[in-house]
Amino acid sequence: MTAKEALDRTVRLVRDAVPYDVSDDAIVERLQSFRIRCIADEANLRTHAGQTALVTLVSLAARMGIQVFLDIPEVELIGPQPPLRGTHLRTALIDFGADAVPGTAITWDTESVCDLVFALGDAPAVPAPNVWRVTGTAWAGSIAYAISAGRRWDADWPIGAMTAAVLAASEAFKAAVRALPLRPVWGEFLASCDFTTWDFEDDGLILPEDDPLPLDIISAGAIAQAALFVLFRLPMRLAIRIFDADTTELSNINRQMLFRRSDSGQKVDIVTRSAPALHACTPVPEHFSLAVSAPHLPLARYVLVGVDDIPSRWEVQRAAQGWLGIGATTHFEVSTSSHDLGQPCAGCLHPRDDFQPDAPIPTVSFVSFWAGLALAVRFLRHIGGRPYADQRQHLWLSPLQMNQRNAALWRPAAKRRDCPVGCIASKSLLGLT
């Protein structure tokens, strides 16, 4: 097992930005020579949110092949943090680093020179051009150069923590890749952001007390695992069925957030083993289709889909009898949408099959994580009685430059006469309802 195998999908994505004569080996070497330090003190690690910000950032960076140095005290874990093992934070992170990308490590090191430094909350850090503050609230996350004052992580609710972490991870990726020769315009795309923030705007959301809440998940891949990485850290109980026929391979390690290098076998089994005790998780080791999956119908009233294959989304939409959330990525772009009964459906939003070549799809950890995070928040808003308005039925994100006004495009979905699903909304245009 080699780093080149583990980082294959990330290398394919970096190829968007570099000339043809840059070798795969040069890309891998650059990623694995890049070093970040994560600084946190005990005050910022006393809460579930503070610990989650650190775990998320470290995991996203390590899955890109980046070397991670920890300048943190040893503290007991607060709440579940899969795929970490053990009861103490620093030890569990170091253990994970030894079981992720070959040749990449997570170590306790407070002195070595690093390319970037990320200080959590108001943890003491010497201001410098390469030092970032990673801070936020229950639902919002921000990063800024460390000349700004940091806000202590004092919340338990961790959505803002994961948001701040994924913003920071993208800066680490951009800084690493900027040192390679770049194609025209990519210097602009990979430029650092002096200050970036994202607010999911859900303070005060109250989750229902259904115990447990039924949820079907189609795919055990990167987006579904990212969504579960989020949901597994929340104080709620879920009864999950997860459908996927794939087995895991080393090239999955670069973005599948519940996967460790030592894991093997069916993806659904790996996800099931990662589920905290609060959740009932049932693996269904098959590719979902109406023909094959008939014994498992009806689907739950809430369904999450994390597949890029558009006809597969149509198939799930035909079977759905309630709310459906979809997450997808393409290169450095993210799409999430939701479809309730009577709304324009997945077929209306994506009415044509987008040909997928029979080759591995370029991906990277922070892009897949954005898709899972935004999808999980859509689900939380819906079950909390605050669904997105029709004007925000679809979100298109560009995570490389989240400080730009057009980085997030909210759109309605239009019902279509040629909807391949034949949903209620499309039939209303044809006078069939």
N, C-alpha and C positions, 0 to 999 in steps of 0.2 A: 504494500500500500504506500502510495507516494502523495506528496502535496499536489503534484500536477494532476493526479487523478481526482483528488478531493476538490480542487479548485477549478476543475474543467469548465463548469458553467459560468463561473465568475470571469475566467479568462476569455471565454467567448463573448461576454458582454463588454469587457474592456476593449476588445477588438473594434467595437464601434468607434472608439476614440483615438486609436493609434494607427499608424501606417502599417502596411502589410509586412514590411521588413522587420518589424519588432517581433521577436520570437515568443512563443508561449513560455519558454523557460525564462526569458527576461521579465515577462509580466509576473510570473510566480515569484521570481527572486525579488522583484521590487515590492510586492505585497508582503512577503515574509521578512524583508529587511526593515519594514516600516514599524516603528515602535511608538506606543502610546502609554501614558501613565494615567491611572485613575486614582484620584485623591478623594478620600472621604474620612471624616472624623466620626467619633462615636455619636455625637449629637445628631448627625444627619443619617445615621444608620439605626436609630432607635425606632423608626417607623417602617411599616411594610412598604410604603411608597419609596422611601429612601433606599431600602435594600433592593426593591424592584428596579429602580432607575439604574443602579450599579449592575445588577445581574443582566439586565437587558442590554445595556451598552457593551459590557464585556463579552457577552455571547455573540452579539452582532459583529463586533470587531474580530473576535477570534475566528468566526466562521468565514471571514474574508482573508484569513491567513495572517492577519496583523498580530504582532507580538504585543502582549498586554502585561504591563507592570502594575502591581497593586501597591498603593501607599494607603493602607487602611488598617484599623485595628481588627483583632479577631473578636467577633460578636456572634451570639446565637442567632440562628435564622428565626425570623418572625413570619409565620405563615408559609404555605407551600411555594417552592421555587423550582418546579421541574424544568429541565432534566437534572438539576443538581442533586447530589446525594450527600447525606450526612446531616449534622445538626448545627454546624458552624460555618459562617459565610465565607471567610477567606480560604479555609481549608477546602470547602466544597467547590469554590471557583478554581482553585489550583488543580484539584482532582479532575474537574471537567476539562480544563485545558490540556491535560495529558490524554484525553479521550476524544479529541476533536480532530482538527486538521493536522496531519503528520508534519512535524517540524515547526509547528506553532505552539507556543507555550503561554500560560498565564502564571506569572511568578510574583512573589513578594519581593519587591525591590524598590527602595526609596531613594536611590542615589544615581542610578545609571542615566545617561543622557537620553532623552526621548524626542521624537519629532513633534508630537502634540501632547498636551496635558489637559485632562478634563477634571475639573474640581466640582464635586457635587455640592449643591446648595451654597452655604456660607463657610464651607470648610476652608481653613487657612491655605493660601497658595500665593506664591510670589507672582505679581502681575508681569506678563511678558507677551510678546506678539503671538506666541504659540500656545497660550493658556486660555482655556474656555471655561466658562461657568455653565453648569448643567442644572437648571432649576425649574420650578413650576409649582402648580397647585394640584388639586384633586383631579381636574379635568384638562388642564393646560400645561404645556411644556415649552421651555425656552432655552436657547443657548446664546451666549454672548461672550465677547472677549472679557478676560478676567479683570479688566480695569473697572468693570461694573460691579456693583454690590450684589452679592448672592442672597437668595431667599432660602432659609433653612427648609429642608424637607420635613414638614411637621404633620403631614396628612397620612391617613391609612389607605384611603382610596387611591389606587395606583395608575389610573389611566393617564394622568398628566406626567407621571414618572416615565412610563413607557414612551410617551410622545417625545419628551425631552431626550430620552436615550436614542431614539431612532434619528432625531435631528442631528445629534452629535455623531452618530455612526456614519452618516453621509458625509460629514466634514472630514472624518478620518479617511474614508475611501477617496474623496476628491484630492486630498493632500497627497496621498500615496501615488495616485495615477498621474497627477500633474508633473511628476518628476520624469515621466516617460516622454518620448517624442509624441506630439499630438497632431491630429489632423486639423485642418482649418476650422475655426469657430469653437473647437472643443475647449480651448483655454477659457472661453467665456462660460461655457456650460459647467466647467469644473472649478470656477472661481469660488473662493470661500465667501461665506455670508457673515458680515460683521455681527449681525443680530438676526435671529430667526425665532418666531414663535408660532404655535398653533394651538387653538383653543377649541375643544369639542363642545363647549358651551352647555354643559349639562349639570351644573351645580344644583343640588337639591333633588336630583332624580331619585325616585323611590322604586325599588324593584318589587315585583309582586311576591306574594308569600306562597305561591304554588310550590308544593314540595313533593317530589322534585319536578322541574320543568322539562317537558319532553322536547328534544332537539335531535333532528337528523342532520348528519353532515355527509355531503357527497364529496369524497376525496380525502385522503390522508396525506396530501402533499404539502408543499410549502405554505400556501395561503391558509389552508385549513389548520395546519399546525400553529401558524402565527395567531390565528383567531383563538385557538384553544389555549395557547400560551397566555393570552390575555384573560380569557374566561376562567382558567384554572387558578387565577390569582385573586378572584373576587369572592365575596361572601355570599354565595348562592349555591343552590344544588341543582344539578342537571341530570336528566336521564338521557344519555346520548347513545345513538346508534351511528356508527361511522362506516361508510361504504367505500371500499377500495380493493382492487385485486392485485395491486403492485407489491413487489418485494423491494426492500431497501438496497441501496448500493452506495459506495463511498462518495460518489459525486453528489449525493443528496445532502451531505454534511454542510455544504456551503450556505444553505438557507432554511433547512427544515429544523425548526427551533426546539423540537422535542427529541431529536435524534442525536445519539452519541456514536462514536466510531465503533465501539464494541457491540452495538446493537446489530441484530441480523434478523432476517425473516420478513413476515408480512408487516407492511406499514401500519395496518390497523391494529395489530397486536402491540407494536411499539407504542403507539398513541395510548392504547388502553392501559398499558403498564405505567404510563406517565401520569395518569389521572389521579388527583388527590382523592382521599377516602370519601370526601363529600359527594363525589359524583359516581353514578352508575354508568359505566361505559361498556357498550356491547359491540364487539367487532363484527362486521359483515364483510368477509373477504371476497367480494365480487364487484365487478364494474356495474354500476347501476344502469339498468335499462328496464323499460316497461315489461319486456318479454321475460328477462331473466329474474327480475326482482319482484315479480308478482306476489310471491309468498310473503313478502315483507310490507306489502301495501295494506292499509293506507299509510302514507308518510305522516310524520308528526306535524302538528300545526305550525311548527317553526322549522325551517330548513335553511342550512347554509351550504353554498356551493363554492368550491375553490378550484374549478377546472377551467383551463383555457380553451378547451374544445367547445365550440359554439353549439353544434348539434347535441352534445351531451347536456348542455344547459336547457335546450328546448325539451329534451326528454324528461328532465326533472320538472320543468315547468308544467308539462302535461299531467304529471302525477301529483303536483302540489295541490293541496286543498286548503291552504292557509297562506301564511307569510313566507316569502322566499327572499333570501339575501344572497347576492353574487359578488365575489371578488375575483379580479383578474389582473394580470400584468402583461406588459409587452415592453421588452427592453427596459428603459428607465421610466416608464409610465405606469400608472395605477388606475384601475377602474373599479368602482364599487356601486352597486345599485340595490334597490329593494322593490319588491313586487307583491302587493297585497291583492286580495280578491277585488276585481273591478278596475284595478289600475292597469295601464299598459304593461305588458308582461316582458319576460326575457326575450321572447321572439320579436316583439315590437322594437325593443331597444337594439337588438342585434339580429336583423332579419336575414342576413346572408352569412353563409359559412365562410370563415376566413381560413383559407388554405394554410395548413400547417405542414411544413416540410418534415420528412421523416428523419429528423436529426435532433440532437439534444437542444433544448431551448436555453438561450443565454439568460442567466438570472444572477442576482446578488442578494445577500441577506437583507439589507435595509429596504430594498424595493418590495420584496415579498412581505416583509413585516408590516410595511405601511398598508398593504392590501388587507392583511389579516386584522390589523388594529382598527382600521376604518370600518371593516365589515362587522367586527365584534361590537363596535359602538352603535352601528345601525341596529343591530339586534337588541342591545341594551335599551336604546331609546324606544324601540317598539314595545318591548315587554313592560317598560316603565310608563307607558301611556303618553309618550312624547315623540311620536314618529316624525321623521322629516316631512316637511310639506311637499306637495307635488312638485314644486319648483326645485326641490333638492332630491328628487328621486334618483339622480345619477350624479356621482362625483368623479371627476377626472383630475388626478394629482400628478404633478411633475416634481418628484422629491429632490432633484439635484439643486434646485434654486427655490426653496420654499419661502424666501424673502420677497419674491416677485409677486406682483398683483395677480398675474395670470397663472400662478402655480396651481391654484385650485379653481376649477371650473365646475360650478353647480348647474345642473340642467334638469329640466323636466324630461320625461320620456313620452314620446308621441305615440298614440295608438295608430295602427297601420292596417289598411285593408289587406295587405299581402302578408300579414303576420303568419309565420310558418307554424305557430302553435294553434292558431285559431282561438284566441282567448276571448273572454267576455267583452273586453274593451274593443277589440278589433271587430267582433261581430256586431257591435252597436253601430259601427260605421256602415255596415252592410245591411242594416235593418233586420238582423236575425235575432235580436233580443228584445 
